[in-house]
Each structure stands twice: as C-alpha cells, then as structure tokens.
C-alpha cells in the first residue's frame, strides 16, 4: 500500500501514511474542509422541494 499523500510506501506505524508528516498533512485537509462531499442544499422553507426527485438526497 502506498501513502495517499506522497505515494511512498506506507509505514506500519503511520498506516496508511508513510510518515507523521503525511498524516498531519491529511489531518490538515480534513480540518480546513479540503475534503468534502459535494451536495446540493435543500431550502427548509420550501417543503415542496422534498417532492422533487432532483432535490432528494442520494
């Protein structure tokens, strides 16, 4: 398995990362919101939007 940050061989101690540095880089991405799942916001004020299939969560 390779490190998802730098693509070096993963170290058992930091798996799936190769080092503490890469683990910290990954943590920083989570904390700053760099990793996000795209979604469309639903307006809670318009419940009729929930009946529209394009507004339903998948």
ABEGO torsion letter per residue (X at the ends): XBBAAAGBBBBAAAOABABAAAAAAAAAAAAAGABBBBBBBBBAABAAAAABAAABBX
